Amino acid sequence: MSTTTTPPNPFLNGLWRQNPTFVQILGMCPTLAITNSVRNAIAMGLATAFVLVISNGLIAAIRKHVPKQVRIATYIAIIATAVTVTDYLVKAISIPVYKALGPFIPLIVANCLVLERAEAFAAKKPVIPSMMDGAGMGLGFAFGLTCLGTVREVLGAGTFLSIPLFGPNFEPWVLFLLPPGGFISLAIWLLVFATFRERKQRQLQAGLTEIQPAEVRS
Amino acid sequence: MSGVTTTIIEVRTSPHLHGPLSVDMIMRNVVYAMLPLAAFSVWQFGLSALVLLATTTAGCVLAEHILCRANGNASTVNDYSAAITGLLLGLTLPPGFPLWMALLGSLVAIAPGKLLFGGLGSNVFNPALVGRAFLQAAFPVAITTYTPTLAKARFAEFVPTTWTMPLMKPPPIADWISQVRVDGFTGATPLVLQKFDHIYTDPWPMFWGQRAGSSGEIPGFLILLCGAYLVFRHMMDWRIPVAMLSGAVAAAAGFHLLDPARYPDPLFMLFTGGLLLGATFMATDPVASPVTPRGMWIYGVLMGVLTILIRNLGGLAEGVMCAILLGNALSPLIDRLTPPRPYGARKPEGAI
């Protein structure tokens, strides 16, 4: 039965099979709010990935010393520290990006993805796999944001990374730069990925009998 | 024929139903009722309106056919509902609307507006209005660019914006308008003139079709006639349009009494914009409206009042579309509040 299957690679797991945006649907606030350009999406994704790697690593390192009753508060303090570091880092690297992301960098501390990974993975696993998991989840999140940002920037402004694609006469679809555009493009991508998954499952059921166990979430 | 006459007398118990109305028969008659509006629109705006209406109708029917087939289901275009959606969408767009945008609107109306919910009978919102709402949010300039009626060469040439290349900006048409206009047309509808420039337009000429506007919303008398035909054939409930129009008139009268200089009179409100078209053909969508008579009254009055609130207090010049979409969203709730009471039974809990 399933006892012989190896546990999924923590890095690839976050990047694809448990992708935070398209499979777990976590961290929707930044996903919908700041994906109106590819640059913002990539910056936000990388910032979140950075926070995830640091917080997952630290939490895994002290996981045996934290009393169960105060663990959430401890995680939040660690995550807040990582977010503060990221906040200053982004400000040091690029002021325009910092201004475009605005309050959403400090708000990474409230991103449910970060706390979920701390609670579900880093609190139970050693340091290196936890950091791998953080990197995978973070890059998976960045990938999701970039997908949304691409649709929204290409249709909403006719550009990709500020490079014009359709010439000067392009009629921008204003809707895609506005909040509803975030929901619409998220729906489009969810549809695409759900179709992929369903097709793959059908192939699995038709051909293989081996069943991969999904990661158990607490 | 022989001289024998046979009389068949059928003896049956009640209910004496005969000639049941089927869905596609009702839908077909709604299409018939909209054809005079389409014809009037083509007469007023010429070739551009003709290709616009053809594009939206064909776009909706094709989208429905292809998507049904792609899902492995039988095509449902034969029930005429996609044709209604397409025709309605075309009637709510400005006559010179770029065709590629109109096609996109048809796709949005059918795919997320209707088939995503499960097709005819399951859609929460009126599909044509979903398409139009998408277009208004995506292309706010193009959808408020109106062209003059009865331009001289309207059967010989298109409005320059009609054949805009896909994904491209429509060309500016101010010069073209100043060439073709018959009178002092400025490219704005009476509602826009009233709201932003405080220029009042006389209501009665508007009722007889003398104003600018979307391709199908102009002839007030014709819309009422076509609606009366459907009511007469029992294919439309008269309560919804009557409730919506009276709600709008009452609300407009209230505003007018408060400040006559700022808020126009109810008659003006009644005959401008898409209120008559919306109340007659869109609010009455049998799928997205309540089913009980009392529910219909609440729903209609609510939409009428909302229309006037948006027009008088909101940032948009026209509020019919948003009012109807809001009404559609509320109609399941209204249905829950107004369940029919069986004879002799107590009033259900929570009902009004």
Boltz contact constraints between the chains, C-beta under 6 A:
constraints:
  - contact:
      token1: [A, 166]
      token2: [B, 167]
      max_distance: 6.0
  - contact:
      token1: [A, 169]
      token2: [B, 168]
      max_distance: 6.0
  - contact:
      token1: [A, 169]
      token2: [B, 169]
      max_distance: 6.0
  - contact:
      token1: [A, 171]
      token2: [B, 168]
      max_distance: 6.0
  - contact:
      token1: [A, 171]
      token2: [B, 169]
      max_distance: 6.0
  - contact:
      token1: [A, 173]
      token2: [B, 138]
      max_distance: 6.0
  - contact:
      token1: [A, 174]
      token2: [B, 138]
      max_distance: 6.0
  - contact:
      token1: [A, 175]
      token2: [B, 137]
      max_distance: 6.0
  - contact:
      token1: [A, 175]
      token2: [B, 138]
      max_distance: 6.0
